[in-house]
Amino acid sequence: MRSRLSRGRVPLALVPVVVVPLAALLFAACAGDKAPLNEASADASRAASAIAPALAAITADGLLTHTKALGDDSLEGRGPATPGEDKAVAYITNQFKQLGLTSGNPDGSFVQDVTLLGFTAHPEASFAIGSRVIPLSFPTDYVAVSRHDRPVIDVNAEMVFVGYGVDAPEYGWDDYKGMDVKGKVLVMLINDPAVPDPKDPTKLDASMFKGNAMTYYGRWTYKYEIATAKGAAGAIIIHETGPAGYPYEVVSGSWGRENFDIAQPEATNTRTLIESWISQPRAEELFKATGKDFAQLKAAAQRKDFKPVALGATAKFHLRNETRTVKSRNVVAQMEGSDPSLKSEYVVYTAHWDHLGRDTTIKGDQIFNGALDNASGCATLLALAKAYTTLATRPPRSVMFIALTGEEKGLIGAKYYAEHPLVPLEKTLANINMDGFNQWGRTKDLVVVGYGNSTLEDILADVIAPAGRVLAPDPEPEKGFFFRSDHFEFAKKGVPALYLDAGTQFIGKDSTYGRTKRDEYTTKDYHKPSDDVKADWDLSGAVEDDRALFEVGYRVLTATQWPTWKPGTEFKARRDSVMAAVKK
């Protein structure tokens, strides 16, 4: 189990834009003859006054109204390609139109069609060790899906334990050691290799896989991608709650129903045949049946000298695959910039409208309302859109608002947009993504997921400083949140992205309150039907955070310098190459 110690702060580098904190400007503006303003500060004061109505337009009542509307039972959990999608898309579209925004699609519509492959697996699975057969129960013991558009998928292959399944040359790490695993079923651990610090074995080695922060090598998407690259017939990820960042019920609840991906003519070259998870107890039973010890092999997998271990067992999958091609939609709107020479440049705000829909096999409440995840994010998107439309003078650059589909199915709405952008990505200055707001009150800090990545957070730090607030890194970096929301698809294309989470230093609460509430939500409500609007929500903190997001975007829209990735960030090279090509 990976350490949960948070990483140290990284010194903030100032963005090369001259900015004056809003609170100081408002104070100076109100001081009148007591504090005469020079010409520069007078201009800045007028700018602050200009956005004051926009900030005031973001209210707790407005956020709650939209969250209740999108999280209502009548939307049946907002599953893609369901009547709930139609209602969600209609609601968001109507709100954009009422605000006077224009179409975000060059075809004049407020939607971007996203063609999806819907696939529902009906799997049977077992393990065989010699003459002994271990049957598995779906979905309590395992889940399995196939993204291949075929009615039946059969796999009967030797199982190989490949540790974490990682091939990372930059860390000198190779879990395969040249073994040919083509046609095999790979058994893998979730998350990155948990390499102990040689000086202090109670901590993780900060020089390997970013210490306790998850890298992309730890994500389940990478595990299946590397299995495909190695020619494996399938991959089984062993679920462990700590390293995964969520309980097994999240896996079974999401993967045990219809799933979606971007429709492709043939998935043979992009995905292995079988993608599976298994619960830890059943994995331990498998290892024991083969005469091996799970804990010992896991410990061995944390060393560079680990070599793949043939388990002496075979995995048999018979999967009946129900598939359909469906149309889903991203909802897109924009406000065109006022400067003819700059209006082709954009800041893009995003939030996903979808959730998990309805599960009719559940007794009792069957609707996954997704009030926090992510009706609240869409509420924020709509609140920000309203704020921009209250401006007396539009910013010189354009701003786009996108409510994305399919985030819960693997960021597929964002992935589709990133591959089929409605405005050029090289002209997209920043993506600001919202996935849940702070429902527990005001905080002194504001968490940046992916702290230290881009100069957008430096702008944010300057925005919140007058209120005595500070930035903080993700308190749970081992859960890999940076890879789990829509901004990641923009980042992979090189677009500087900002993604926030609620702070943990709650004003008027003890130091444990924030962590307690986070753990409580993860355990009780995350991806469960109980994710409803709660009577004890306090949205005062959400309002403060969302106003900060408005001002960050506004500053980018009006600044002379573009945001950038910071040196050493894995997305910087992509952005640099894109911008170099544009300059040619």
For each residue, the residues with C-beta under 8 A, 3 or more apart:
1: 194 240 242 243
2: 191 192 194 204 212 242 243 478
3: 194 202 203 204 211 212 478
4: 212 242 476 478
5: 203 212
6: 212 473 474 475 476 477
7: 206 210 211 212 213 451 473 477
8:
9: 473
10: 451 452 473
11:
12: 457 458 461 471
13: 455 458 566
14: 458 462
15: 19 455 458 459 462 559 561 563
16: 561
17: 459 555 559 560 561
18:
19: 15 459 462 555 559
20: 24 25 41 44 48
21: 24 25 462 463 465 466
22: 25 26 48 51 463 466 551
23: 26 27 466 467
24: 20 21 27 28 466
25: 20 21 22 28 29 41 44 45 47 48
26: 22 23 29 30 45 48 49 52
27: 23 24 30 31
28: 24 25 31 35 37 41 45
29: 25 26 37 45 48 49
30: 26 27
31: 27 28 34 35
32: 35
33: 36
34: 31
35: 28 31 32
36: 33
37: 28 29 41 42 45
38: 41 42
39: 42 43
40: 43 44
41: 20 25 28 37 38 44 45
42: 37 38 39 45 46
43: 39 40 46 47
44: 20 25 40 41 47 48
45: 25 26 28 29 37 41 42 48 49
46: 42 43 49 50
47: 25 43 44 50 51 558
48: 20 22 25 26 29 44 45 51 52
49: 26 29 45 46 52
50: 46 47 391 392 393
51: 22 47 48 54 55 391 550 551 554
52: 26 48 49 55 56
53: 56 57 390 391 392
54: 51 57 58 387 388 390 391 550 554
55: 51 52 58 387 547 550 551
56: 52 53 59
57: 53 54 62 383 386 387 390
58: 54 55 62 63 383 384 386 387 543 546 547 550
59: 56 62 63 383 543
60: 63 64 539 540 542 543
61: 64 65
62: 57 58 59 65 66 379 382 383 386
63: 58 59 60 66 67 376 379 380 383 437 539 542 543 546
64: 60 61 67 68 379 533 537 539
65: 61 62 68 69 379
66: 62 63 69 70 95 375 378 379 382 383
67: 63 64 70 71 371 375 376 379 533
68: 64 65 71 72 371 375 533
69: 65 66 72 91 375
70: 66 67 75 78 88 91 92 353 375 378 379
71: 67 68 75 369 370 371 375 531 532 533
72: 68 69 75 369
73: 76 367 369
74: 87
75: 70 71 72 78 84 87 88 369
76: 73 79 82 83 84 357 358 367
77: 82 84 355 356 357 358 367 368 369 370
78: 70 75 82 84 85 87 88 353 354 355 357 370 375
79: 76 82 84 85 258 354 355 356 357 358
80: 85 116 118 260 326 328 354 357 405 406 409
81: 85 116 118 260 326 327 328
82: 76 77 78 79 85 86 357 358
83: 76 86 87
84: 75 76 77 78 79 87 88 357 358
85: 78 79 80 81 82 88 89 328 329 353 354 405
86: 82 83 89 90
87: 74 75 78 83 84 90 91
88: 70 75 78 84 85 91 92 353 354 378 403
89: 85 86 92 93 111 329 331 353 403
90: 86 87 93 94
91: 69 70 87 88 94 95
92: 70 88 89 95 96 331 353 378 382 403
93: 89 90 96 97 110 111 331
94: 90 91 97 98
95: 66 91 92 98 99 382 385
96: 92 93 99 101 110 331 333 382 385 401
97: 93 94 100 101 110
98: 94 95
99: 95 96 333 385 386 389
100: 97 389
101: 96 97 333 334 335 385 389 401
102: 333 334 335 336
103: 107 108 109 110 332 333 334
104: 110 112 332 333 334 400 401 402 422
105: 108 109 110 111 112 332 422
106: 422
107: 103
108: 103 105
109: 103 105
110: 93 96 97 103 104 105 331 332 333
111: 89 93 105 329 330 331 332
112: 104 105 329 330 331 332 416 417 420 422
113: 327 328 329
114: 262 327 328 329 330 405 406 412 413 416
115: 262 263 325 326 327
116: 80 81 260 261 262 263 325 326 327 328 406 412
117: 147 149 260 261 262 263 264 323 324 325 326
118: 80 81 258 259 260 323 324 325 326
119: 145 146 147 149 258 259 260 261 321 322 323
120: 257 258 259 321 322 323
121: 143 144 145 146 259 319 320 321 322
122: 319 320 321 322
123: 138 142 143 144 145 317 318 319 320
124: 138 317 318 319
125: 136 138 142 144 276 315 316 317 318
126: 133 134 135 136 315 316
127: 133 134 136 159 286 289 313 314 315 316
128: 132 133 134 313 314 316
129: 132 134 289 290 312 313
130:
131:
132: 128 129 289
133: 126 127 128
134: 126 127 128 129 285 286 289
135: 126
136: 125 126 127 141 142 278 282
137: 140 141 142
138: 123 124 125 141 142 143 144 256
139: 142 143 252 255 256
140: 137 252 279
141: 136 137 138 278 279 282
142: 123 125 136 137 138 139 236 276 277 278 279 282
143: 121 123 138 139 251 252 255 256 276 277
144: 121 123 125 138 274 275 276 317 319
145: 119 121 123 255 259 274 275 276 319
146: 119 121 150 153 271 273 274 275 319 321
147: 117 119 261 267 270 271 275
148: 153 266 267 268 271 273 321
149: 117 119 266 267 321 323
150: 146 153 321 323
151: 320 321 323
152: 318 319 320 321
153: 146 148 150 273 274 317 318 319 321
154: 317 318 319
155: 185 233 234 273 274 315 316 317
156: 314 315 316 317
157: 183 184 185 233 234 314 315
158: 184 185 310 311 313 314
159: 127 184 185 186 187 236 310 311 313 314 315
160: 179 181 184 185 186 187 308 309 310 311
161: 187 188 287 292 297 301 308 309 310 311
162: 165 175 176 181 186 187 188 308
163: 166 175 188 189 193 297 300 301 306 308
164: 175 188 189 191 192 193 217 218 301
165: 162 175 186 188 189 223 226 227 235
166: 163 173 174 175 192 193 217 222 226
167: 173 174 175 176 226
168: 171 172 173 174 209 217
169: 172 173 174
170:
171: 168 208 209
172: 168 169 304
173: 166 167 168 169 193 208 304
174: 166 167 168 169 177
175: 162 163 164 165 166 167 193 301 306 308
176: 162 167 179 181 230 308
177: 174 306 307 308
178:
179: 160 176 307 308
180:
181: 160 162 176 184 186 230 231 232 308
182: 230 231 232
183: 157 231 232 233
184: 157 158 159 160 181 232 233
185: 155 157 158 159 160 232 233 234 235 236 274 314 315
186: 159 160 162 165 181 227 230 232 234 235 236
187: 159 160 161 162 235 236 238 283 311
188: 161 162 163 164 165 223 227 235 236 237 238
189: 163 164 165 237 238 240 243 298 301
190: 218 220 223 237 238 239 240 243 244
191: 2 164 194 214 218 240 243 244 478 480
192: 2 164 166 209 210 214 215 217 218
193: 163 164 166 173 175 208 209 301 302
194: 1 2 3 191 204 243 302
195: 204 205 208 209 302 303
196: 201 203 204 205 302
197: 200 201 202 203 204 205 206
198: 201 205
199:
200: 197 203
201: 196 197 198
202: 3 197
203: 3 5 196 197 200 211 212
204: 2 3 194 195 196 197 208 211 212
205: 195 196 197 198 208 211
206: 7 197 210 211
207: 211
208: 171 173 193 195 204 205 211
209: 168 171 192 193 195 213 214 215 217 218
210: 7 192 206 213 214 215 477
211: 3 7 203 204 205 206 207 208
212: 2 3 4 5 6 7 203 204 477 478
213: 7 209 210 474 477 478 480
214: 191 192 209 210 218 219 245 477 478 479 480 482 483
215: 192 209 210 218 480
216: 219 221 222 480 483
217: 164 166 168 192 209 222
218: 164 190 191 192 209 214 215 222 243 480
219: 214 216 222 223 480 483 484
220: 190 223 224 237 277
221: 216 224 225 410 483
222: 166 216 217 218 219 225 226
223: 165 188 190 219 220 226 227 235 237
224: 220 221 227 228 235 271 272 275
225: 221 222 228 229
226: 165 166 167 222 223 229 230
227: 165 186 188 223 224 230 232 234 235 272
228: 224 225 231 232 269 270 271 272
229: 225 226
230: 176 181 182 186 226 227
231: 181 182 183 228
232: 181 182 183 184 185 186 227 228 235 272
233: 155 157 183 184 185 272 273 274
234: 155 157 185 186 227 272 273 274 275 276 315 317
235: 165 185 186 187 188 223 224 227 232 272 274 275 276
236: 142 159 185 186 187 188 276 277 278 315
237: 188 189 190 220 223 276 277 278
238: 187 188 189 190 277 278 280 283
239: 190 244 248 251 277 278 279 280
240: 1 189 190 191 243 244 280
241: 244 246 247 248 280
242: 1 2 4 245 478
243: 1 2 189 190 191 194 218 240 478
244: 190 191 239 240 241 251 479
245: 214 242 476 478 479 480 481
246: 241 250 251 479 522 526 527
247: 241 250 522 523
248: 239 241 251 252 277 279 280
249: 252 253 527 528
250: 246 247 253 254 526 527
251: 143 239 244 246 248 254 255 277
252: 139 140 143 248 249 255 256
253: 249 250 256 257 356 359 368 527 528
254: 250 251 257 259 356 408 527
255: 139 143 145 251 252 259 277
256: 138 139 143 252 253
257: 120 253 254 356 357 359
258: 79 118 119 120 322
259: 118 119 120 121 145 254 255 409 410
260: 80 81 116 117 118 119 326 328 406 409 410 412
261: 116 117 119 147 264 267 409 410 412
262: 114 115 116 117 412 415 416 419
263: 115 116 117 325
264: 117 261 267 270
265:
266: 148 149 269
267: 147 148 149 261 264 270 271
268: 148 271
269: 228 266
270: 147 228 264 267
271: 146 147 148 224 228 267 268 275
272: 224 227 228 232 233 234 235 275
273: 146 148 153 155 233 234
274: 144 145 146 153 155 185 233 234 235 317 319
275: 144 145 146 147 224 234 235 271 272
276: 125 142 143 144 145 234 235 236 237 317
277: 142 143 220 236 237 238 239 248 251 255
278: 136 141 142 236 237 238 239 282 283 286
279: 140 141 142 239 248 282 283
280: 238 239 240 241 248 283 284
281: 284 285
282: 136 141 142 278 279 285 286
283: 187 238 278 279 280 286 287 294
284: 280 281 287 288 294
285: 134 281 282 288 289
286: 127 134 278 282 283 289 290 311 313
287: 161 283 284 290 292 293 294 297 311
288: 284 285 291 292 293 294
289: 127 129 132 134 285 286 313
290: 129 286 287 311 312 313
291: 288 312
292: 161 287 288 296 297 309 311
293: 287 288 296 297
294: 283 284 287 288 297 298
295: 298 299
296: 292 293 299 300
297: 161 163 287 292 293 294 300 301 309
298: 189 294 295 301 302
299: 295 296 302
300: 163 296 297 303 306
301: 161 163 164 175 189 193 297 298 306
302: 193 194 195 196 298 299 306
303: 195 300 306
304: 172 173
305:
306: 163 175 177 300 301 302 303
307: 177 179
308: 160 161 162 163 175 176 177 179 181
309: 160 161 292 297
310: 158 159 160 161
311: 158 159 160 161 187 286 287 290 292
312: 129 290 291
313: 127 128 129 158 159 286 289 290
314: 127 128 156 157 158 159 185
315: 125 126 127 155 156 157 159 185 234 236
316: 125 126 127 128 155 156
317: 123 124 125 144 153 154 155 156 234 274 276
318: 123 124 125 152 153 154
319: 121 122 123 124 144 145 146 152 153 154 274
320: 121 122 123 151 152
321: 119 120 121 122 146 148 149 150 151 152 153
322: 119 120 121 122 258
323: 117 118 119 120 149 150 151
324: 117 118
325: 115 116 117 118 263
326: 80 81 115 116 117 118 260
327: 81 113 114 115 116
328: 80 81 85 113 114 116 260 354 405 406 413
329: 85 89 111 112 113 114 405
330: 111 112 114 402 403 404 405 413 416 417
331: 89 92 93 96 110 111 112 353 402 403
332: 103 104 105 110 111 112 400 401 402 403 422
333: 96 99 101 102 103 104 110 385 400 401
334: 101 102 103 104 346 398 399 400 401
335: 101 102 385 388 389 394 398 399
336: 102 343 394 398
337: 342 343 345 394 395 396 397 398 399 557
338: 343 393 394 395 396
339: 342 343 396 397
340: 343
341:
342: 337 339 345 396 397
343: 336 337 338 339 340 396 397 398
344: 398 423 424 427
345: 337 342 397 398 427 428 429
346: 334 397 398 399 400 423 427 428 429
347: 397 398 399 400 428 429 430 431 432 553 556 557
348: 399 400 401 402 423 428 430 431 432 490 495
349: 381 384 385 399 400 401 402 431 432 433 434 549 553
350: 381 401 402 403 404 414 431 432 433 434 486 487 490
351: 374 377 378 380 381 402 403 404 433 434 435 486
352: 374 377 378 403 404 405 406 407 408 413 414 435 485 486
353: 70 78 85 88 89 92 331 374 378 403 404 405
354: 78 79 80 85 88 328 374 404 405 406 407 408 409 413
355: 77 78 79 368 369 370 373 374 375 408 531
356: 77 79 253 254 257 359 368 370 408 527
357: 76 77 78 79 80 82 84 257 368
358: 76 77 79 82 84 366 367 368
359: 253 257 356 362 366 368 529
360: 366
361:
362: 359 365 366 529
363:
364: 529
365: 362 529 530
366: 358 359 360 362 529
367: 73 76 77 358 529
368: 77 253 355 356 357 358 359 527 528 529 531
369: 71 72 73 75 77 355 375 529 531 532
370: 71 77 78 355 356 373 374 375 531
371: 67 68 71 375 376 531 532 533
372: 375 376 436 437 439 521 525 531
373: 355 370 376 377 435 436 526 527 531
374: 351 352 353 354 355 370 377 378 407 434 435 436
375: 66 67 68 69 70 71 78 355 369 370 371 372 378 379
376: 63 67 371 372 373 379 380 434 436 437 439 542
377: 351 352 373 374 380 381 434 435 436 437
378: 66 70 88 92 351 352 353 374 375 381 382 403
379: 62 63 64 65 66 67 70 375 376 382 383 437
380: 63 351 376 377 383 384 434 437 542 546 549
381: 349 350 351 377 378 384 385 401 403 434
382: 62 66 92 95 96 378 379 385 386
383: 57 58 59 62 63 66 379 380 386 387 546
384: 58 349 380 381 387 388 401 546 549 550 553
385: 95 96 99 101 333 335 349 381 382 388 389 401
386: 57 58 62 99 382 383 389 390
387: 54 55 57 58 383 384 390 391 547 550
388: 54 335 384 385 391 395 399 550
389: 99 100 101 335 385 386
390: 53 54 57 386 387
391: 50 51 53 54 387 388 394 395
392: 50 53
393: 50 338
394: 335 336 337 338 391
395: 337 338 388 391 398 399 554 557 558
396: 337 338 339 342 343 557 558
397: 337 339 342 343 345 346 347 429 556 557 558
398: 334 335 336 337 343 344 345 346 347 395 423 557
399: 334 335 337 346 347 348 349 388 395 553 557
400: 104 332 333 334 346 347 348 349 422 423
401: 96 101 104 332 333 334 348 349 350 381 384 385
402: 104 330 331 332 348 349 350 351 417
403: 88 89 92 330 331 332 350 351 352 353 378 381
404: 330 350 351 352 353 354 407 413 414 417 486
405: 80 85 114 328 329 330 352 353 354 412 413
406: 80 114 116 260 328 352 354 409 410 411 412 413 414 416
407: 352 354 374 404 411 412 413 414 435 485 486
408: 254 352 354 355 356
409: 80 259 260 261 354 406 412
410: 221 259 260 261 406 415
411: 406 407 414 415 485 486 488 489
412: 114 116 260 261 262 405 406 407 409 415 416
413: 114 328 330 352 354 404 405 406 407 416 417 486
414: 350 352 404 406 407 411 417 418 486 487 488 489 490
415: 262 410 411 412 418 419 489
416: 112 114 262 330 406 412 413 419 420
417: 112 330 402 404 413 414 420 421 422 489
418: 414 415 421 425 489 490 492 493
419: 262 415 416
420: 112 416 417
421: 417 418 424 425 428
422: 104 105 106 112 332 400 417
423: 344 346 348 398 400 427 428
424: 344 421 427 428
425: 418 421 428 490 493 494 495 578
426: 578 579 581 582
427: 344 345 346 423 424
428: 345 346 347 348 421 423 424 425 431 490 495
429: 345 346 347 397 496 556 557 562 563
430: 347 348 456 495 496 497 498 553 556 563
431: 347 348 349 350 428 487 490 491 495 496 497 498
432: 347 348 349 350 456 487 497 498 549 552 553
433: 349 350 351 485 486 487 490 497 498 499
434: 349 350 351 374 376 377 380 381 437 500 546 549
435: 351 352 373 374 377 407 485 486 499
436: 372 373 374 376 377 501 502
437: 63 372 376 377 379 380 434 502 539 542 545 546
438: 441 443 502 503 539 541 542 545
439: 372 376 502 534 537 538 539 542
440: 502 506 513 514 517 537 538 541
441: 438 506 507 508 509 538 540 541
442: 506 507 538 540 541 544
443: 438 446 469 502 503 504 505 506 507 514 541
444: 468 469 470 503 505 507
445: 469 470 471 472 503 504 505
446: 443 460 464 469 470 471 472 500 503 545 548
447: 451 471 472 473 474 475 500 501 502 503 504
448: 451 457 460 471 472 473 474 498 499 500 501
449: 474 481 482 485 499 500 501
450: 453 454 474 482 491 497 499
451: 7 10 447 448 457 471 472 473 474
452: 10 457 473 566 569
453: 450 457 482 491 496 497 565 566 569 571
454: 450 457 496 497 498 563 564 565 566 569
455: 13 15 458 459 496 563 564 565 566
456: 430 432 459 460 496 497 498 552 556 563
457: 12 448 451 452 453 454 460 461 471 498
458: 12 13 14 15 455 461 462
459: 15 17 19 455 456 462 463 552 555 556 563
460: 446 448 456 457 463 464 471 498 500 548 552
461: 12 457 458 464 465 470 471
462: 14 15 19 21 458 459 465
463: 21 22 459 460 548 551 552 555
464: 446 460 461 467 469 470 471 548
465: 21 461 462 468 469 470
466: 21 22 23 24
467: 23 464 544
468: 444 465
469: 443 444 445 446 464 465 503 544
470: 444 445 446 461 464 465
471: 12 445 446 447 448 451 457 460 461 464
472: 445 446 447 448 451 475 503 504 505
473: 6 7 9 10 447 448 451 452 477
474: 6 213 447 448 449 450 451 477 481 482 501
475: 6 447 472 504 514 515 518
476: 4 6 245 479 481 518
477: 6 7 210 212 213 214 473 474 480 481
478: 2 3 4 191 212 213 214 242 243 245
479: 214 244 245 246 476 484
480: 191 213 214 215 216 218 219 245 477 483 484
481: 245 449 474 476 477 484 485 499 501
482: 214 449 450 453 474 485 488 499
483: 214 216 219 221 480 488
484: 219 479 480 481 488
485: 352 407 411 433 435 449 481 482 488 499
486: 350 351 352 404 407 411 413 414 433 435 489 490
487: 350 414 431 432 433 490 491 497 498 499
488: 411 414 482 483 484 485 491 492 497
489: 411 414 415 417 418 486 492 493
490: 348 350 414 418 425 428 431 433 486 487 493 495 497
491: 431 450 453 487 488 494 495 496 497 571
492: 418 488 489 571 574
493: 418 425 489 490 574 578
494: 425 491 565 571 574 575 576 577 578
495: 348 425 428 430 431 490 491 575
496: 429 430 431 453 454 455 456 491 562 563 564 565 571 575
497: 430 431 432 433 450 453 454 456 487 488 490 491
498: 430 431 432 433 448 454 456 457 460 487 549 552
499: 433 435 448 449 450 481 482 485 487
500: 434 446 447 448 449 460 545 549
501: 436 447 448 449 474 481
502: 436 437 438 439 440 443 447 514 518 541 545
503: 438 443 444 445 446 447 469 472 506 514 541
504: 443 445 447 472 475 514 515 518
505: 443 444 445 472 511 514
506: 440 441 442 443 503 509 513 514 541
507: 441 442 443 444
508: 441
509: 441 506 513 514
510: 513
511: 505 514
512: 515 516
513: 440 506 509 510 516 517
514: 440 443 475 502 503 504 505 506 509 511 517 518
515: 475 504 512 518 519
516: 512 513 519 520
517: 440 513 514 520 521
518: 475 476 502 504 514 515 521 522
519: 515 516 522 523
520: 516 517 523 524 525
521: 372 517 518 524 525 526
522: 246 247 518 519 525 526
523: 247 519 520 526
524: 520 521 528 530
525: 372 520 521 522 528 530 531
526: 246 250 373 521 522 523 531
527: 246 249 250 253 254 356 368 373 531
528: 249 253 368 524 525 531
529: 359 362 364 365 366 367 368 369 532
530: 365 524 525
531: 71 355 368 369 370 371 372 373 525 526 527 528
532: 71 369 371 529
533: 64 67 68 71 371 537
534: 439 537
535:
536:
537: 64 439 440 533 534
538: 439 440 441 442 541
539: 60 63 64 437 438 439 542 543
540: 60 441 442 543 544
541: 438 440 441 442 443 502 503 506 538 544 545
542: 60 63 376 380 437 438 439 539 545 546
543: 58 59 60 63 539 540 546 547
544: 442 467 469 540 541 547 548
545: 437 438 446 500 502 541 542 548 549
546: 58 63 380 383 384 434 437 542 543 549 550
547: 55 58 387 543 544 550 551
548: 446 460 463 464 544 545 551 552
549: 349 380 384 432 434 498 500 545 546 552 553
550: 51 54 55 58 384 387 388 546 547 553 554
551: 22 51 55 463 547 548 554 555
552: 432 456 459 460 463 498 548 549 555 556
553: 347 349 384 399 430 432 549 550 556 557
554: 51 54 395 550 551 557 558
555: 17 19 459 463 551 552 558 559
556: 347 397 429 430 456 459 552 553 559 562 563
557: 337 347 395 396 397 398 399 429 553 554
558: 47 395 396 397 554 555
559: 15 17 19 555 556 562
560: 17
561: 15 16 17
562: 429 496 556 559
563: 15 429 430 454 455 456 459 496 556
564: 454 455 496 572 575
565: 453 454 455 494 496 569 571 572 575
566: 13 452 453 454 455 569 572
567: 572
568: 572
569: 452 453 454 565 566 572
570: 573
571: 453 491 492 494 496 565 574 575
572: 564 565 566 567 568 569 575 576
573: 570 576 577
574: 492 493 494 571 577 578
575: 494 495 496 564 565 571 572 578 579
576: 494 572 573 579 580
577: 494 573 574 580 581
578: 425 426 493 494 574 575 581 582
579: 426 575 576 582 583
580: 576 577 583 584
581: 426 577 578 584
582: 426 578 579
583: 579 580
584: 580 581
